[in-house]
């Protein structure tokens, strides 16, 4: 029986949320595997066995557990933010020749950076918001030029941050500089995006032995100005599955999602967020490590599709380990 290590934690502000996601996956993993939580932090690597934690050697992925040696045979990287969602852990696992069930380093890093991901997708004719790229906090910011080019409201986001921190909707020109400063506190680069006024939906995509599959769409209706951290994790949003859009539009979003999955060479589960404006889906973000706690969107999509979470992961594992 193979031992699966679900790597969680990380260095970002979403450490605890990552652990919750990993717990849901562990508790619903196929019975043919022994699933363990592997905690990654600045203090090193640890593996949890029967509610106790033991030091995990990151070179050979072995741990001494009460006199026995535990070897992690395959990994699932479920670190939200740095260093998992941006592909660093996957690159390390590649070097150590440890197999993992995830999108690879390049796909993860590309999706993690909102600017580069949008430019990549735009090159294939996929709709994204108009935007401005700021490479440094020292860049000259011309409020008038921003408003002229993007209009108001405008969204200000850290490009290279996997969390919802540092994202702001700016309705008045005077708020731009403060929002940009806050965004640079969370990331090294910043993207300014035009406001898309429409219906927000999200689509889960994954691969089975039968090919790429799309889950039912979820519509997001938030009490806040946008789907921010509070809306995501403190219940200030309605997540309606299936989304209240036409069957034709649903199929269109699902097909675009499958196309993006192929173009970016994604693996395992991904979630792609959209704003539908006058019948046209605009990609907001591609998530290679979407939230997977009991309150998260993807488990609700799985439930709406008529599957169990265990069957979902069984299908993914069969596809990825036999590829």
C-alpha positions as CSV (number, residue, x, y, z in Angstrom):
1,X,0.0,0.0,0.0
2,X,1.5,3.3,-1.1
3,X,1.9,6.2,1.3
4,X,0.6,9.6,0.1
5,X,1.8,12.8,1.7
6,X,-0.6,15.7,1.4
7,X,1.8,18.7,1.7
8,X,0.1,21.7,3.4
9,X,0.9,24.9,5.4
10,X,3.5,26.9,3.6
11,X,4.8,30.5,4.1
12,X,1.7,32.6,3.3
13,X,-1.1,34.0,5.3
14,X,-3.3,31.1,4.2
15,X,-1.4,28.5,6.2
16,X,-4.4,27.4,8.3
17,X,-6.7,27.3,5.3
18,X,-4.3,25.0,3.5
19,X,-4.3,22.7,6.5
20,X,-8.1,22.6,6.4
21,X,-8.0,21.7,2.7
22,X,-5.5,19.0,3.2
23,X,-7.6,17.5,6.1
24,X,-10.6,17.2,3.8
25,X,-8.5,15.5,1.1
26,X,-6.9,13.1,3.6
27,X,-10.2,12.2,5.2
28,X,-11.7,11.3,1.7
29,X,-8.7,9.7,0.1
30,X,-9.0,6.3,-1.7
31,X,-8.7,3.4,0.7
32,X,-5.9,1.8,-1.3
33,X,-3.5,4.4,0.1
34,X,-2.3,5.5,3.5
35,X,-2.7,9.3,3.5
36,X,-0.7,11.5,5.8
37,X,-0.5,15.3,6.3
38,X,2.9,16.7,5.7
39,X,3.4,20.2,7.2
40,X,5.7,22.6,5.5
41,X,6.8,25.7,7.4
42,X,9.9,27.9,7.8
43,X,10.9,25.5,10.6
44,X,11.1,22.5,8.2
45,X,9.0,19.5,7.2
46,X,6.9,17.3,9.5
47,X,4.5,14.4,9.0
48,X,1.5,13.7,11.1
49,X,0.9,10.1,12.2
50,X,-1.9,9.2,14.6
51,X,-2.2,12.8,15.8
52,X,1.6,13.0,16.5
53,X,4.1,14.9,14.3
54,X,7.5,13.6,13.4
55,X,10.4,15.2,11.5
56,X,10.4,14.4,7.8
57,X,13.7,14.3,5.9
58,X,13.0,16.4,2.8
59,X,15.8,14.7,0.8
60,X,14.4,11.1,0.9
61,X,10.9,11.9,2.3
62,X,11.4,9.4,5.2
63,X,10.6,9.8,8.9
64,X,11.4,7.8,11.9
65,X,8.1,7.0,13.6
66,X,8.3,5.3,17.0
67,X,11.2,3.1,15.8
68,X,9.8,2.4,12.3
69,X,10.7,4.2,9.0
70,X,7.8,5.8,7.1
71,X,8.5,6.6,3.5
72,X,6.3,9.0,1.5
73,X,5.9,7.4,-2.0
74,X,3.9,10.1,-3.7
75,X,2.9,13.7,-2.8
76,X,0.0,16.0,-3.3
77,X,1.0,19.7,-3.0
78,X,-1.9,21.6,-1.3
79,X,-0.1,24.7,-0.1
80,X,-2.1,27.8,-0.9
81,X,0.3,30.6,-1.8
82,X,4.1,30.4,-1.4
83,X,5.8,28.0,-1.9
84,X,3.3,25.5,-3.2
85,X,0.8,27.3,-5.4
86,X,3.7,29.1,-7.2
87,X,5.4,25.8,-8.1
88,X,8.4,25.9,-5.9
89,X,7.6,22.7,-4.0
90,X,6.8,20.9,-7.2
91,X,10.2,22.0,-8.7
92,X,11.9,20.6,-5.6
93,X,10.0,17.3,-5.8
94,X,11.0,17.0,-9.4
95,X,14.7,17.4,-8.4
96,X,14.3,14.8,-5.7
97,X,12.5,12.5,-8.1
98,X,9.4,12.2,-5.9
99,X,6.2,11.8,-7.9
100,X,3.4,14.2,-7.2
101,X,-0.3,14.6,-8.2
102,X,-0.4,18.2,-9.2
103,X,0.2,20.7,-11.9
104,X,3.9,21.0,-12.6
105,X,6.2,23.9,-11.7
106,X,5.8,25.9,-14.9
107,X,2.0,25.6,-15.0
108,X,1.8,26.5,-11.3
109,X,4.1,29.5,-11.5
110,X,2.3,30.8,-14.6
111,X,-1.2,30.5,-13.1
112,X,0.1,32.1,-9.8
113,X,1.1,35.3,-11.5
114,X,-2.1,37.1,-12.5
115,X,-0.4,39.4,-15.1
116,X,1.6,36.7,-17.0
117,X,-1.3,34.2,-16.9
118,X,-3.7,36.7,-18.4
119,X,-1.2,37.7,-21.1
120,X,-0.7,34.0,-21.9
121,X,-4.4,33.3,-22.2
122,X,-5.0,36.5,-24.2
123,X,-2.6,35.2,-26.8
124,X,-4.9,32.3,-27.4
125,X,-8.0,34.5,-27.9
126,X,-9.4,34.1,-24.4
127,X,-11.1,37.2,-23.0
128,X,-9.5,38.9,-20.0
129,X,-9.9,42.3,-18.5
130,X,-7.9,45.3,-19.7
131,X,-5.0,45.9,-17.4
132,X,-1.9,47.8,-16.4
133,X,1.3,46.2,-15.0
134,X,3.4,47.7,-12.2
135,X,6.8,46.1,-11.8
136,X,7.9,47.8,-8.7
137,X,6.6,49.9,-5.8
138,X,8.9,52.6,-7.2
139,X,7.1,52.8,-10.5
140,X,5.6,56.2,-11.3
141,X,1.8,56.0,-10.8
142,X,-0.2,58.4,-12.9
143,X,-3.7,58.4,-11.5
144,X,-5.2,60.3,-14.5
145,X,-3.6,57.9,-17.0
146,X,-4.9,54.9,-15.1
147,X,-8.5,56.2,-15.0
148,X,-8.3,57.2,-18.6
149,X,-7.1,53.8,-19.7
150,X,-9.1,51.5,-17.3
151,X,-12.0,53.7,-16.1
152,X,-13.5,53.4,-12.6
153,X,-14.0,51.3,-10.6
154,X,-10.6,49.6,-11.0
155,X,-9.3,46.5,-9.3
156,X,-5.8,46.5,-7.7
157,X,-4.2,43.1,-7.1
158,X,-0.8,41.7,-6.2
159,X,0.3,39.7,-9.3
160,X,2.3,37.1,-7.4
161,X,0.2,36.3,-4.4
162,X,-2.1,33.3,-4.1
163,X,-4.3,34.8,-1.4
164,X,-7.1,37.3,-1.3
165,X,-5.0,39.7,0.8
166,X,-3.9,43.0,-0.8
167,X,-6.8,43.0,-3.4
168,X,-8.9,46.2,-3.5
169,X,-11.7,47.7,-5.6
170,X,-11.0,51.4,-6.1
171,X,-14.1,53.5,-6.9
172,X,-12.4,56.9,-6.6
173,X,-9.2,58.1,-8.2
174,X,-7.9,59.3,-4.8
175,X,-7.9,55.7,-3.5
176,X,-5.5,54.4,-6.1
177,X,-2.1,55.1,-4.4
178,X,-3.2,53.6,-1.1
179,X,-4.5,50.5,-2.8
180,X,-1.4,50.1,-4.8
181,X,0.8,50.4,-1.7
182,X,-1.3,47.7,0.1
183,X,-1.0,45.4,-2.9
184,X,2.8,45.8,-3.0
185,X,2.8,44.8,0.7
186,X,1.6,41.4,-0.4
187,X,3.5,40.9,-3.7
188,X,6.5,42.1,-5.7
189,X,4.4,43.1,-8.7
190,X,0.9,44.6,-9.1
191,X,-1.8,44.4,-11.8
192,X,-4.5,47.0,-12.2
193,X,-7.6,45.7,-14.0
194,X,-10.7,47.3,-15.5
195,X,-14.0,46.6,-13.8
196,X,-16.1,43.8,-15.3
197,X,-19.8,44.3,-14.5
198,X,-21.5,40.9,-14.9
199,X,-22.2,37.5,-13.3
200,X,-19.3,35.8,-11.5
201,X,-19.0,32.1,-12.0
202,X,-16.3,29.5,-11.4
203,X,-15.6,26.1,-13.0
204,X,-13.8,23.1,-11.5
205,X,-11.8,21.1,-14.0
206,X,-9.9,17.8,-13.5
207,X,-8.7,14.8,-15.5
208,X,-9.8,11.2,-15.3
209,X,-8.9,8.2,-17.4
210,X,-11.7,9.3,-19.7
211,X,-10.2,12.7,-20.3
212,X,-10.7,16.2,-19.0
213,X,-13.9,16.7,-17.0
214,X,-15.7,19.9,-16.0
215,X,-17.8,20.1,-12.8
216,X,-21.1,22.0,-12.5
217,X,-20.5,25.8,-12.4
218,X,-20.9,27.8,-9.2
219,X,-22.3,31.3,-9.2
220,X,-20.9,33.7,-6.7
221,X,-23.0,36.5,-5.2
222,X,-21.2,38.5,-2.5
223,X,-22.3,41.1,0.0
224,X,-18.9,42.8,-0.3
225,X,-17.6,44.9,-3.2
226,X,-16.0,41.7,-4.6
227,X,-15.2,38.1,-3.7
228,X,-12.5,39.0,-1.1
229,X,-11.1,37.1,1.9
230,X,-14.2,37.8,4.1
231,X,-16.6,36.8,1.3
232,X,-14.6,33.6,0.8
233,X,-14.1,32.5,4.3
234,X,-16.4,34.3,6.6
235,X,-19.7,33.5,5.0
236,X,-20.3,36.9,3.3
237,X,-21.3,35.4,0.0
238,X,-23.8,33.1,-1.6
239,X,-22.4,30.3,-3.7
240,X,-25.1,28.9,-5.9
241,X,-24.5,25.5,-7.6
242,X,-25.4,25.1,-10.4
243,X,-25.0,28.7,-11.6
244,X,-28.2,30.4,-12.7
245,X,-27.2,30.9,-16.3
246,X,-28.3,29.2,-19.5
247,X,-27.3,25.7,-20.5
248,X,-25.6,27.1,-23.6
249,X,-23.5,29.5,-21.6
250,X,-22.7,26.9,-19.0
251,X,-21.4,24.6,-21.7
252,X,-19.4,27.4,-23.2
253,X,-17.7,28.2,-19.9
254,X,-16.9,24.5,-19.3
255,X,-15.4,24.1,-22.8
256,X,-13.2,27.2,-22.3
257,X,-12.1,25.8,-19.0
258,X,-11.1,22.5,-20.6
259,X,-9.2,24.4,-23.3
260,X,-7.3,26.4,-20.6
261,X,-6.6,23.1,-18.7
262,X,-5.0,21.8,-21.9
263,X,-3.2,25.0,-22.9
264,X,-1.6,25.4,-19.5
265,X,-0.8,21.7,-19.1
266,X,-2.7,21.5,-15.8
267,X,-3.1,18.4,-13.7
268,X,-5.3,17.1,-11.0
269,X,-7.9,19.7,-9.9
270,X,-8.0,23.3,-11.0
271,X,-10.6,26.0,-10.7
272,X,-11.1,28.8,-13.2
273,X,-13.0,32.0,-12.2
274,X,-14.9,34.1,-14.7
275,X,-17.0,37.2,-15.0
276,X,-19.7,36.9,-17.7
277,X,-20.3,40.3,-19.3
278,X,-23.1,40.5,-21.9
279,X,-22.8,36.8,-22.6
280,X,-19.0,36.8,-22.9
281,X,-16.9,34.9,-20.3
282,X,-13.9,36.8,-19.1
283,X,-11.3,34.9,-17.2
284,X,-10.5,36.4,-13.8
285,X,-8.1,33.8,-12.4
286,X,-6.8,30.3,-12.8
287,X,-6.3,28.4,-9.5
288,X,-4.2,25.2,-9.4
289,X,-4.7,24.7,-5.7
290,X,-8.3,25.7,-5.1
291,X,-9.7,25.7,-1.6
292,X,-10.8,22.2,-0.5
293,X,-12.2,22.6,3.0
294,X,-15.7,21.5,3.8
295,X,-16.8,25.2,3.2
296,X,-15.0,25.5,-0.1
297,X,-16.5,25.7,-3.6
298,X,-15.0,22.6,-5.2
299,X,-16.4,20.1,-2.7
300,X,-19.9,21.6,-3.3
301,X,-19.4,21.3,-7.0
302,X,-18.5,17.6,-6.6
303,X,-21.6,17.1,-4.4
304,X,-23.7,18.7,-7.1
305,X,-22.3,16.4,-9.8
306,X,-23.6,13.4,-7.9
307,X,-20.1,12.1,-6.8
308,X,-18.5,11.6,-3.5
309,X,-15.2,13.4,-2.7
310,X,-13.6,9.9,-2.3
311,X,-14.7,8.9,-5.8
312,X,-13.5,12.2,-7.2
313,X,-10.0,11.7,-5.8
314,X,-10.0,8.0,-6.8
315,X,-10.6,9.1,-10.4
316,X,-7.8,11.7,-10.3
317,X,-5.3,9.3,-8.7
318,X,-6.1,6.6,-11.3
319,X,-5.5,9.1,-14.1
320,X,-2.4,10.7,-12.7
321,X,-0.5,7.6,-11.4
322,X,-1.2,5.6,-14.5
323,X,-0.3,8.4,-16.9
